[in-house]
Amino acid sequence: MLGLMTADFDFDLESTAPASKEELLGRVARGDEAAFGDLYDQMAPRVLGLVKRLLVDHAQSEEVTQEIFLEIWQSAARYEAARGGASTWILTMAHRRAVDRIRSSQAGRDRDTKIGIRDLAVAYDNVSETVETRIEHERVEKAMSRLTELQRQAISLAYYGGLSHSEVAERLQIPLGTVKTRLRDGMIRLRDELGVVS
Amino acid sequence: MTGPGNNRVDNGGENPGELSGAYALHALNPDEAAGYEAHLASSEQARIEAAELSDTAVALGLATAPVQPSAALKASLMARLSSTPQLPPLQAPADAPAVRAAPDAARTAAEAFAGPVTPLAAPSRGTATERARQRWFRGPVGLLMAAAAAAALFVGGAFVGQAFNSDQFQQQQAAGLAQINSAPDSKRASTTTADGHQATLVWSAERRLSALLVDDLPALPSDKDYQLWYIGGKGPVSAGTFDSSGTGTVWRVLDGSMTVGDLIGVTVEPKGGSTQPTTDPIVAIQSS
């Protein structure tokens, strides 16, 4: 067991909400379909937003989102609250699933991977957003601006583009070892800027 | 493969700690990830870094713009739950947020859609041992849940009146909705009923399947049913009947085959349906 994790990454301002996501997940683990429905309502736009950022195609993104929520249903009992918030667990799973889809499909390979390096702000066009997503977005954008250009590019390509580190190396035409360093140093810098502490 | 000018990283894997960033970003291939996880098992320091960087990656995820999924996605998911077995905890949940509030029966009733279908997703990671442990487990608890879901169905679902004694019907319905929703050419059109309730038609032209979803459609007297119709050149053709509890989203996959351009209508008919509509449609949606 890791005795650490961020305090609260959600900024959901939901102290007045009837049940936290963690509570809902606990109920989902015991087969509570209504709790699953509530959790879905809270998290699905986040999950689909992230998946679609990687996959671009809407229909395919909904399909992967469906797989993700079925995995949440199946493995809710394996969520450990001590290791982090429910959103963290869910979004980590969502990102891995989206990446899996990209690596397993030609469609993924063919899509425009430039998507990974465009500015974060582009994704915010024509989107109705809540206060907390705007706050989080600005916080991350600010932290990203503290990275070197190459760190930022490598991280964006990997996280938002779903590229493997070898693919990042190929795209940026730098040695793989350098990519590893950039990814690590960049993520550590982001961690510090965002105040993610153990 | 390592560039000669690289002064910090040995790509031979002698310093696996260097992979923490790529690992957190899911940028490693499965072999590399397994190697890194082996490293984690031996280093508390590495585990802390991995956890922190993983949380940092989540912050990147939370910074993306939310996208609202279609109503059909939720309906399709809810329809799969009762037939998707849940995994037991990995170990005794010493500190898990265990037994808490009981399910809220009323909400369950309002929101449940049931119907056994083939499980779609399995966790995509895990060691062979873990996978072996993940054998689908359906004991008495699972059966109880299925029974509860079925009970909820009759209160809140779309099949009341039609689905008694008909698991197979529910199965077909759930599978049909899932097929539509996962079709590459899945489309939807929305309108409102005469009473102002949101109605959505989802369909796949390729699979010739369609389903109607209506929010909060009023319950009917016990001697009436809602009936679906394909309204094409040859006059109305029945596409099945359904009922509604009055709250939540009711949905019904249409019987028969849909052709793009068909107008889909709903009328109120005597229990069991009519051969031809006897009332004006409460809603009609064009599939195009």
Boltz contact constraints between the chains, C-beta under 6 A:
constraints:
  - contact:
      token1: [A, 2]
      token2: [B, 47]
      max_distance: 6.0
  - contact:
      token1: [A, 2]
      token2: [B, 51]
      max_distance: 6.0
  - contact:
      token1: [A, 4]
      token2: [B, 48]
      max_distance: 6.0
  - contact:
      token1: [A, 4]
      token2: [B, 51]
      max_distance: 6.0
  - contact:
      token1: [A, 6]
      token2: [B, 55]
      max_distance: 6.0
  - contact:
      token1: [A, 26]
      token2: [B, 97]
      max_distance: 6.0
  - contact:
      token1: [A, 26]
      token2: [B, 100]
      max_distance: 6.0
  - contact:
      token1: [A, 31]
      token2: [B, 145]
      max_distance: 6.0
  - contact:
      token1: [A, 32]
      token2: [B, 103]
      max_distance: 6.0
  - contact:
      token1: [A, 33]
      token2: [B, 81]
      max_distance: 6.0
  - contact:
      token1: [A, 33]
      token2: [B, 108]
      max_distance: 6.0
  - contact:
      token1: [A, 33]
      token2: [B, 112]
      max_distance: 6.0
  - contact:
      token1: [A, 34]
      token2: [B, 103]
      max_distance: 6.0
  - contact:
      token1: [A, 34]
      token2: [B, 104]
      max_distance: 6.0
  - contact:
      token1: [A, 34]
      token2: [B, 107]
      max_distance: 6.0
  - contact:
      token1: [A, 34]
      token2: [B, 108]
      max_distance: 6.0
  - contact:
      token1: [A, 34]
      token2: [B, 111]
      max_distance: 6.0
  - contact:
      token1: [A, 37]
      token2: [B, 111]
      max_distance: 6.0
  - contact:
      token1: [A, 40]
      token2: [B, 74]
      max_distance: 6.0
  - contact:
      token1: [A, 44]
      token2: [B, 69]
      max_distance: 6.0
  - contact:
      token1: [A, 45]
      token2: [B, 66]
      max_distance: 6.0
  - contact:
      token1: [A, 45]
      token2: [B, 67]
      max_distance: 6.0
  - contact:
      token1: [A, 45]
      token2: [B, 68]
      max_distance: 6.0
  - contact:
      token1: [A, 46]
      token2: [B, 66]
      max_distance: 6.0
  - contact:
      token1: [A, 48]
      token2: [B, 67]
      max_distance: 6.0
  - contact:
      token1: [A, 48]
      token2: [B, 69]
      max_distance: 6.0
  - contact:
      token1: [A, 49]
      token2: [B, 64]
      max_distance: 6.0
  - contact:
      token1: [A, 49]
      token2: [B, 65]
      max_distance: 6.0
  - contact:
      token1: [A, 49]
      token2: [B, 66]
      max_distance: 6.0
  - contact:
      token1: [A, 49]
      token2: [B, 67]
      max_distance: 6.0
  - contact:
      token1: [A, 50]
      token2: [B, 61]
      max_distance: 6.0
  - contact:
      token1: [A, 50]
      token2: [B, 64]
      max_distance: 6.0
  - contact:
      token1: [A, 52]
      token2: [B, 67]
      max_distance: 6.0
  - contact:
      token1: [A, 53]
      token2: [B, 64]
      max_distance: 6.0
  - contact:
      token1: [A, 59]
      token2: [B, 186]
      max_distance: 6.0
  - contact:
      token1: [A, 62]
      token2: [B, 69]
      max_distance: 6.0
  - contact:
      token1: [A, 62]
      token2: [B, 73]
      max_distance: 6.0
  - contact:
      token1: [A, 63]
      token2: [B, 182]
      max_distance: 6.0
  - contact:
      token1: [A, 66]
      token2: [B, 77]
      max_distance: 6.0
  - contact:
      token1: [A, 67]
      token2: [B, 121]
      max_distance: 6.0
  - contact:
      token1: [A, 69]
      token2: [B, 77]
      max_distance: 6.0
  - contact:
      token1: [A, 70]
      token2: [B, 84]
      max_distance: 6.0
  - contact:
      token1: [A, 70]
      token2: [B, 120]
      max_distance: 6.0
  - contact:
      token1: [A, 70]
      token2: [B, 121]
      max_distance: 6.0
  - contact:
      token1: [A, 71]
      token2: [B, 121]
      max_distance: 6.0
  - contact:
      token1: [A, 71]
      token2: [B, 123]
      max_distance: 6.0
  - contact:
      token1: [A, 73]
      token2: [B, 81]
      max_distance: 6.0
  - contact:
      token1: [A, 73]
      token2: [B, 84]
      max_distance: 6.0
  - contact:
      token1: [A, 74]
      token2: [B, 86]
      max_distance: 6.0
  - contact:
      token1: [A, 74]
      token2: [B, 87]
      max_distance: 6.0
  - contact:
      token1: [A, 75]
      token2: [B, 87]
      max_distance: 6.0
  - contact:
      token1: [A, 75]
      token2: [B, 123]
      max_distance: 6.0
  - contact:
      token1: [A, 77]
      token2: [B, 87]
      max_distance: 6.0
  - contact:
      token1: [A, 77]
      token2: [B, 88]
      max_distance: 6.0
  - contact:
      token1: [A, 77]
      token2: [B, 89]
      max_distance: 6.0
  - contact:
      token1: [A, 78]
      token2: [B, 89]
      max_distance: 6.0
  - contact:
      token1: [A, 78]
      token2: [B, 90]
      max_distance: 6.0
  - contact:
      token1: [A, 81]
      token2: [B, 97]
      max_distance: 6.0
  - contact:
      token1: [A, 82]
      token2: [B, 95]
      max_distance: 6.0
  - contact:
      token1: [A, 88]
      token2: [B, 55]
      max_distance: 6.0
  - contact:
      token1: [A, 88]
      token2: [B, 58]
      max_distance: 6.0
  - contact:
      token1: [A, 91]
      token2: [B, 58]
      max_distance: 6.0
  - contact:
      token1: [A, 91]
      token2: [B, 61]
      max_distance: 6.0
  - contact:
      token1: [A, 92]
      token2: [B, 58]
      max_distance: 6.0
  - contact:
      token1: [A, 95]
      token2: [B, 26]
      max_distance: 6.0
  - contact:
      token1: [A, 95]
      token2: [B, 61]
      max_distance: 6.0
  - contact:
      token1: [A, 96]
      token2: [B, 26]
      max_distance: 6.0
  - contact:
      token1: [A, 99]
      token2: [B, 26]
      max_distance: 6.0
  - contact:
      token1: [A, 100]
      token2: [B, 124]
      max_distance: 6.0
  - contact:
      token1: [A, 123]
      token2: [B, 64]
      max_distance: 6.0
  - contact:
      token1: [A, 123]
      token2: [B, 65]
      max_distance: 6.0
  - contact:
      token1: [A, 124]
      token2: [B, 65]
      max_distance: 6.0
  - contact:
      token1: [A, 127]
      token2: [B, 65]
      max_distance: 6.0
  - contact:
      token1: [A, 136]
      token2: [B, 62]
      max_distance: 6.0
  - contact:
      token1: [A, 136]
      token2: [B, 63]
      max_distance: 6.0
  - contact:
      token1: [A, 137]
      token2: [B, 63]
      max_distance: 6.0
  - contact:
      token1: [A, 140]
      token2: [B, 59]
      max_distance: 6.0
  - contact:
      token1: [A, 140]
      token2: [B, 63]
      max_distance: 6.0
  - contact:
      token1: [A, 158]
      token2: [B, 25]
      max_distance: 6.0
  - contact:
      token1: [A, 158]
      token2: [B, 27]
      max_distance: 6.0
  - contact:
      token1: [A, 159]
      token2: [B, 25]
      max_distance: 6.0
  - contact:
      token1: [A, 159]
      token2: [B, 60]
      max_distance: 6.0
  - contact:
      token1: [A, 164]
      token2: [B, 27]
      max_distance: 6.0
  - contact:
      token1: [A, 165]
      token2: [B, 22]
      max_distance: 6.0
  - contact:
      token1: [A, 165]
      token2: [B, 27]
      max_distance: 6.0
  - contact:
      token1: [A, 175]
      token2: [B, 2]
      max_distance: 6.0
  - contact:
      token1: [A, 175]
      token2: [B, 3]
      max_distance: 6.0
  - contact:
      token1: [A, 175]
      token2: [B, 6]
      max_distance: 6.0
  - contact:
      token1: [A, 176]
      token2: [B, 1]
      max_distance: 6.0
  - contact:
      token1: [A, 176]
      token2: [B, 11]
      max_distance: 6.0
  - contact:
      token1: [A, 177]
      token2: [B, 2]
      max_distance: 6.0
  - contact:
      token1: [A, 177]
      token2: [B, 6]
      max_distance: 6.0
  - contact:
      token1: [A, 177]
      token2: [B, 9]
      max_distance: 6.0
  - contact:
      token1: [A, 177]
      token2: [B, 11]
      max_distance: 6.0
  - contact:
      token1: [A, 178]
      token2: [B, 6]
      max_distance: 6.0
  - contact:
      token1: [A, 180]
      token2: [B, 9]
      max_distance: 6.0
  - contact:
      token1: [A, 180]
      token2: [B, 18]
      max_distance: 6.0
  - contact:
      token1: [A, 180]
      token2: [B, 22]
      max_distance: 6.0
  - contact:
      token1: [A, 181]
      token2: [B, 8]
      max_distance: 6.0
  - contact:
      token1: [A, 181]
      token2: [B, 9]
      max_distance: 6.0
  - contact:
      token1: [A, 183]
      token2: [B, 21]
      max_distance: 6.0
  - contact:
      token1: [A, 183]
      token2: [B, 22]
      max_distance: 6.0
  - contact:
      token1: [A, 184]
      token2: [B, 18]
      max_distance: 6.0
  - contact:
      token1: [A, 184]
      token2: [B, 20]
      max_distance: 6.0
  - contact:
      token1: [A, 184]
      token2: [B, 21]
      max_distance: 6.0
  - contact:
      token1: [A, 187]
      token2: [B, 21]
      max_distance: 6.0
  - contact:
      token1: [A, 187]
      token2: [B, 24]
      max_distance: 6.0
  - contact:
      token1: [A, 187]
      token2: [B, 53]
      max_distance: 6.0
  - contact:
      token1: [A, 187]
      token2: [B, 56]
      max_distance: 6.0
  - contact:
      token1: [A, 190]
      token2: [B, 56]
      max_distance: 6.0
  - contact:
      token1: [A, 191]
      token2: [B, 52]
      max_distance: 6.0
  - contact:
      token1: [A, 191]
      token2: [B, 56]
      max_distance: 6.0
  - contact:
      token1: [A, 194]
      token2: [B, 59]
      max_distance: 6.0
  - contact:
      token1: [A, 196]
      token2: [B, 52]
      max_distance: 6.0
  - contact:
      token1: [A, 196]
      token2: [B, 55]
      max_distance: 6.0
  - contact:
      token1: [A, 196]
      token2: [B, 56]
      max_distance: 6.0
  - contact:
      token1: [A, 198]
      token2: [B, 48]
      max_distance: 6.0
